[in-house]
Amino acid sequence: MKINWNSKYTTISVYTLLTFTACILVYAILFNFTVIGDFLKKIMDILAPMTWGIVIAYLVNPIMKWTETRLKKVIEKNKPHFRITRVISLSLAMIVFLAVIAALGAIILPQVIESITTIINNFSTYINNIEKWVDSLLAKYPEVLTIVSDQFDNIEKALMEFANNIAPKVGDIMMKITDGTLSFIVAVKDVLIGIIVAVYLLYGKENFQAQMKKLVYAIVPTRGASTILRICAQTNSSISGFISGKIVDSIIIGCLCFVSMTVMKFDFVVLISVIVGVTNIIPFFGPFIGAIPSALLLLVAAPKQVIPFLILIFVIQQLDGNVIGPKILGQTTGISAFWVLFSILVGGGLFGFAGMILGVPVFAVMYSLLNEFIAYRLEKRNMSTETKDYMPEYVKVKPKENKTQKKTNQNKTDSENNI
């Protein structure tokens, strides 16, 4: 029997079926979110080497392109030698990348290890400093001692309960430490495999792009395929520029923090600078995330340095957000602070640290595409595409008149009055 797809009732039935299917899918996702989350986490763990490979490829690609452009002028004067040029440029780019990583490790790691060793060796001194600080506080404010004495029994009881609860969990804590060590070893393995993946991706990037276009044009109609490829190109450009720019920005912030803390004679300069630089990769929250453990470290070792350090981090964050960041990234993401916060929380909740970094550029692309769709729909209805035209009247601000306009309007009013 031939189905009449133009029939009114057939159309209603199809839409009803699609709506019912969508409701079932939403119900299944909501009530099996933990299972789906665990499944996605497992997939992400399996694809971790590929993820690292893509990130490394994004970082190395600008170096390779720069080298390749200059090699072509020397090697391909008379005849093209694509493979030779690509192999040499890729090799040089990977050597530069690994040399930079090795140099940073050789400079930073000994300092970080020395700082951690100092903390462990002087731990008892830090405890004595805290005790002296508490004694001086009680001497200045004796009423605090009275409050503590009154609540001593409750405090002692709470401490005993805490000790009793924590004792059985020592084994679990040791297991977590062991799991953390294993996770670190697995991460190192993933990075090493990721370097190999990056080499393959960079060597055959044009071939991979051609295969993707071939697949899209084979499945999707021509008009839709062109739109999909444009979105992919826009996403690639956004993520590439954001990752490379953010890493350069974080290196500058780490160096700026190092110089400032050295001048101000703070403790644990290298360790704290590394923490601040690494966490600065995370948009919006990065400097504050790095400042919290660093401030706690200084609170134990040198309490007098905590307030100046927090002021320094605030100044650096303002300088980065208003001057350094926009200059390096070329242009802002084009989304408001609220949507930056939203994209970080959602990306971090779904995909962890990588989601916090990539959430902003990916959401920026989605936001841009949604704006294009809204503008397209409004233009079809012959409506304004300007957001200000949809604001309430009391929010709209009339533009200020310059002196020339004001004089012209005044003359016009005078002439009307004379008439």
Summary of the structure (lengths in Angstrom):
residues: 419
radius of gyration: 30.0
end to end distance: 80.8
largest distance: 95.8
contacts: 1072
relative contact order: 0.06
helix: 86%
strand: 0%
